[in-house]
Amino acid sequence: MTDTEQQINQWFASHMEHTAQAASTAGPAIEAVADAFVNTLLQDGKIITCANGTSNILAQYFCTALLNRFDHDRPALPAINLGADSTTFSAICRDNRFNETFSRQVRAVGKPGDLLFVIADDGHKANLIQAIQAAHDREMNVVVLSAREKSDITSLMHPEDHEIALNDVPTTEAAPLLLVVINALCGLIDAKLFGG
């Protein structure tokens, strides 16, 4: 076996190890988060997502699955990704307000009964922390999906908030595992709202 083949095999082995660990520990948190999403949607609330870097791709994927469809045709569900509007994002950054990139938007479009969904793959940045604080100010619940078990965000969570915290998955390996969790959430939302 070549060195390259060994590296490839190691990457898959590491991914399978992280996936097995998440499967054995994250199930109850995933179910609780799916219930929180469903309760928000049933009470006419919307889900607002935010994430940095690669995780923003996952946030957009989640919103697309709600707005369009996940596995089967069904009515559209209200979801907004705050990182999808690059013009607004860059305008806030241009004014030296990077830490407010999401919190300003949460304060503008969030309302009581909405839910903020934060996805973090590499620790927790100040702009995500400020978004959570803004959501609480707007009487919104918060859900965090994190690749890190211990974080600054945990101390911000209210009793009605939820966190799915994986066991310190390296940033380079986090996205595929976070996607598995998001697919599980999307499938549970559809099943709980529409059956099947």
N, C-alpha and C positions, 0 to 999 in steps of 0.2 A: 504494500500500500504506500502511495506517495505521501509526502508531507501535506500536499494540498488536500488529498482525499481524507487524511486524518483530521485536518482542520474542519473540513465540511462535516465529517461524522461527529466531531466534537460539538459543532454548532447545533446540529439536530439533537444530539444527546442532551445538551444543556437546555434546549427548548422543551424537550419532552419532560425533563426533570422539573422545570418551572411549571409546566402545564399540569403535571400530576400533583404537585404541591398545591397549586391553586384549586384544582378540582377537589382536593380533600379538605380544604379549609374555607373556601369562599362561597360555597353554596348558600348558606343561610343569609349572608349579606346580599348576595345577588337577588335572592327571592324578596328580601325586605325592600331593596331598591326598586325592583320591578313593581311591587305593591305601591311604593311612594309615587312612582311615575303614573301608574294607573289611577290612583286617587286624585292626583293633580288634574289629569285629563278629564276624569269624570266630573270634577267640580268646575269645569270650564276654564282651567288654568292652562298655561303653556309652559313648555320646557325650553329654557334658555341655556345654551352651552357656551363654554369658553375653555380654551386650551392654548398652550404655546407650542411653536415648532411642529414637530411631527405629530404630536397629539391633536393638533388642529385638524389634520386630515381625518382622524378618527371622530372628532366632534362633528365634522361636516358629513361624514358617512352616517353617523347616528341620526342627524337631522334629516338627511335625505331618505333614510329608511322610514322615518315617521311621516314626513311630508308626502312621500310618494307611496312606497310599499316596501315591505321587508321580503316576505316569502310568498304572500298571496295578495291579490287585489282586495282592498278594503278602503273605507273612507280615509281621507288625509287627516293626520294628527298634527296639532300646532307645535312647531319647534323652530327655534332660531339659533344659528351659530354666530356669535358676536365676532368671531375671527374671520368670517367669510367676506366681510366688506372691507377690502384692502384700502379703499379711499378714506373711510372714516378712521380706520386703524392708523394709517400713516399720518392723517391730519392731527390726531391726538398726540402721536409720537413727535411730530414736527414741533409742536408747542411744548416740548420737553415734559410731557405728561405720560411717559411710558407706564408708570405704575397705575395710571388711571385708564388705561386702554379699555378695560372691561367694566370697571366700576362706573364710569360716566354713562356707558350704554345701559348698564343694569338699572341705574337710577332713572334713565329716560324711558325705557320700554318695559321694565319690570313692574309688576303690581302685586298686591297681596293675593295669595293663592297660586302664583306662579312658582316654578321650581328652577333653581340654578343647578346645572350639572357641570362640574369642573372635572376635567381630565388632566392628570399630571403624570408625566413619565420620568421626569428627571429632578425630583425635588419640587419645592414649592416656591414660586417666584412672588415678589411683592404684588404684581398686578393681579394674580389669582387670589391672594389674601385680601386685597382691597375689594375685589369683586364679591367675595363671600361676605365681607362686612357690609357692602352696599345692599346685597340681597337681604341680609337680616334687617337692615334699616327699612327696607321696603316690605317687611313682613313676609318674606319668601322663605321656603325651606330650601335646604342645600343638600346635594348629593355629591360626593367626591369619589372618583375612581382614580386610584393612585398606585404607582409601581413601587412606592416606598411605604414601609410599615410604620415608621415613626416620622412625624413631620410637624411643622409649625401649624399646619391646618387643623390637626386633631384638636388642639386646644381651643379653636374657634367654633367648633361644632356645638350646636344646641341639641338638647335631648331629642327633638323631632327630626334632626338631620341624620343622614346615613353616610357611611364611608365603606367602600370596598378597597381595602389596602392589601396589596400583594406583598409577598415576602422579599422586599428589597431586590427586585429584578433589575439587572443592569439596563441602563438606558438603551443600549444597542439591541437588547433582546425584548424590551418591554412592549413595543407596538404590536407584534403578532399575538401576544397573550392578552393585551388589552382589547384587541379586536375580537378574540374569542368571547371575552366577558360581554362586550357590547352586543355581539350576535345573540348571546344567551338572553340578554335584557330585551332586545327587540323581539325575539321569539316569545318570551313570556308576556310582554305587553300585548302582542297580538292575540295570544291564547286567552289571556284574562279578559280582554275587551271584546273579542269576536269569537272565541271558542275555536276548537280544532286543533 
